[in-house]
């Protein structure tokens, strides 16, 4: 039985229950004030922070860890900037010591031009971190075989990219995302490359459990307004998925029945 799209639709991740399916990042905002307003407008409950940007609670430091209310938000440290599995393992463990949080968004990205994740290094690091008690959310390409391997490794979710990080190009390979979603046993969170709320809606319509958005909000002309718009896009996409879309057809199908239509006689054709 399908869930009523108008009832609360909680999202469970890492053993915790959330009401928002929009996750957000903290990079690229012009200042902490705009960031706080935008994150509040988004309704996001899970916020990712690059651990290399975090001051390790230095006295008097007004850094990212001090800028947000972590009693109300789930902190998700990430390993952005790590090029190898070993670097990611080191940074993840530093993050746990620095924050006391064992959640980690795993990024292993050796490619400086397109910022594409390393599937082999990501899997190796994910196996080690999951065995070490981390709640691992790996950033990967939309690869169904890799997604299953990450599930077997003990990850809490898989995070396939929509398009390259910060590109704003939207969901470029929906068919590949469908292969990841088909039979998935873990939450699937579409991450990277979303540009507008309709991109997020499309991902949720296809069956993704959530999305993570940073640049599209931070670089908008009005970040607070765009954050609010993304929240609505995510809600609409999820409601549409639960409602079930109509079947696609090759030919047109009239909205009104043809039976009972009053037809005028054909005009006489002059000889």
CORKA-V671378 format. One line per field, one symbol per residue. ss: DSSP state (@ for helix, = for strand, . for the rest). phi: phi as a letter, one per 20 degrees, with the letter a starting at -180 (. if undefined). burial: 1 if it has 24 or more other ideal C-beta (glycine too) atoms within 12 Angstrom, else 0. A space follows every 10 residues. Layout:
ss = ???
phi = ???
burial = ???
This chain:
ss = .......... ===..===.. .====..... .@@@@@@@@@ @@...===== @@@....... ...@@@@... ...=====.. ....@@@@@@ @@@@@@@@@. ..====.... ........@@ @@@@@@@@@@ @...====== ...@@@@@@@ @@@...==== =......... ...@@@@@@@ @.....==== =.....@@@@ @@@@@@...= ===.@@@@.. ..@@@@@@@@ @@@@@@@@@@ @@@....... .......... .......... .
phi = .ffffeegcf ddblmddced ddecddemff afffgfffff ffmfdccecf ffeefflfgm eedffeecef fdcefcfcdg nedcffffff ffffffffdm ddebeeccce efedlefeff ffffffffff feneeddeeb efcfffgfff fffofeaccf feaggmemem eecgffffff ffnfdcgddf cnnfdbgfff gfffffofea cdccgfefef gcgfffffff gfffffffff fffnfffecf dfcffdfffn ffdeffffef f
burial = 0000000010 1011000101 1111111110 0001111111 1111111111 1111000000 0001101100 0011111111 0110101111 1110110110 1111111110 0000111110 1111111111 0001111111 1111011011 1011111111 1111110101 1110011111 1001011111 1111111111 1111111111 1111111111 0011011111 1111111111 1000000000 0000000000 0000000000 0
